[in-house]
Every structure is written in structure tokens, then in C-alpha cells.
Amino acid sequence: MNSFFSGSSSATAAAITGVYGNGGDGDLTVVGTYTATLERQFSNVTIPAGATFKPAGWRIYVNGTLTIEATGSFNDDGNDAVGATQGASLLRGSSYLVASAGAGGAGRNTTGSGNLGGGSGGNSSPNDTGAAPTGGAGGRASGAYLGGAGGGAAGVAPAQRLISNWVSGRWSGGAWNGGAGGGGGGCQVNTDTPFSGGGGGGGGYVWLAAATVANSGRISANGGKGGDASGTVTLGGAGGGGGGGGGLVILVTNTPASQCGTVTASGGAVGTGLGTNATSGTTGTAGTAHIISFGGA
């Protein structure tokens, strides 16, 4: 977690009047999973234990209190791989933040190197390069049965640009991306039927302005987990999938940064390999989580 702005003063408070929205959407208590379909401005939001708020590429405002109970979450996490099936991409082309995230590389059941994870794609120029981050290729299976490489993190433009554009979450002519997908694992087939693990999907982008944050759960844009290799092995083996790259979180609040609880953009966890010489995948590269606190550190 990084905080690139903190401080408090009457002048600062006056300058940010309205940054938490007008509360026009009233109060929300999440039941199960709530997925935003447009920008929302709530008075108060409660996310009970086990419930999930998915912003899905939209800015979310809370002009009162955001309460997240233990095991509850406000997240745009990447999709986990399930066995050889890669984690799906997060497509955000129609949302305000347009921060798509890449799919993982598929697992395989034939001999060869792992499949490359997907780039995060879509309407952005991370690091001012004009290129999206890409997932790592899975290692070749011959003799090593290597797991897939982890996905690249969400690209973040120079800090000055992020600081000067936090109110909008974008800048003129550009937007930030989510993370890239992890690579699928390599595979070596003899007389057996192994499947290497698919790569986890990249984490997305959370932009959240909440006047008060009471967070016992998490706020996150983590990469998805790589898939575990599966099937049967006699002489061959298969690598685990790589984790998806972490995304980007921007949290704006009056709550001191140190009291905001768990705010993360972690790289996705690895998938395990199958066979004596097989290896697990590689953890996805961590993304960036920023807390802009007007209540200090």
C-alpha cells in the first residue's frame, strides 16, 4: 500500500467539498454480490461478512461511511484459473475507467511450453509507452515441466500525472489499465494424461471516494490465482499456472491512511505443478494501491 497524499487543513477540506458525491443513491447494504453498472453516489454503504461489491470499472462515491465487515470486500480482483482453464479477462470498454485486464494463458495437455498470458488491453497508455503490460510465457516442459510466469502489473503513469488527475481517475486522452494475465504452465506427455495449469487473470481498477472508511475486510484489485496442474502422470509432468498481475487502487477518504484496513493490488498466487520434476507457476507482479487521505497518515 502506498499513500502519495496525506494531510488535513480547513483549506484542504474546503477544496474537496463534493469529492464524496451528493449521496443521491441513498444507502446500500450489499446482499451477496453487487455489481455496479454505472457511476453511483451513495450516502452510506455496508458490505456484510461474505458479501462483495464489484465496481466493474465505475467510480463509486460514499459521502457518509463505507463499512466493510470481516470477509466482506470491495474489489475488482482478477479471475482465478480453474485447472487448465485460464482466468478470464476483465473487459471494461464501456465503463468510465475503461481499465481492462488481461486473461491468463490457457493450460495444455500436449508437450510444449506454456501459453502466454494476455496483455491487459484497451484504451490506455501505461507508463506513457503506448503499450499494455503482458503476461509471462510459461516455461518449456522439456526436462523441467516449468510453471507459467506471472502476469505484469497494471501500468501506472508517472506519479505527478497520477497526483494531478486523481479526481477524475483518468487524464486527457488516456486511462490506466488493469494487470496482465499470467502464463499457462508447460507440459510433457508420455503415456499419461497431464494438464498444465492456466494463468490467472489480471486485476482491474478500483476508484473509490468514501468520506469515512471502516474496513475490517478488504479493498482490492488483486490478480487472479494460477490454476493447478491436473490429470495423471507416469513419466511426464505439467507446470502450474502463473498468477495474474495486480491492478490499481485509488482510495480517497478523510480517514487516516493507517486506519483504512487492508487495501491491496497484489499479484495473483501460483498454481501447483504435477509430477516429480514439475514446478509451480510464478506469482504475478504486484500492482499499486494509493490512499489519498485528507485525515493524515
Secondary structure, 3 states (H helix, E strand, C coil): CEEEEECCCHHHHHHCCCCCCCCCCCCEECCCEEECCCCEEECCEEECCCCEEECCCCCEEEEEEEEECCCCEEECCCCCCECCECCCCECCCCCCCCCCECCCCCCCCCCECCCCCCCCCCCCCHHHCCCCCCCCCCCCCCCCCCCCCCCCCCCCCCHHHHHHCCCCCCECCECCCCCCCCCCCCEECCCCEEECCCCCCCCCEEEEEEEEEEECCEEECCCCCCCCCEEECCCCEECCCCCCCCCEEEEEECCCHHHCCEEECCCCCCCCCECCCCCCCCCCCCCEEEEEECCCC
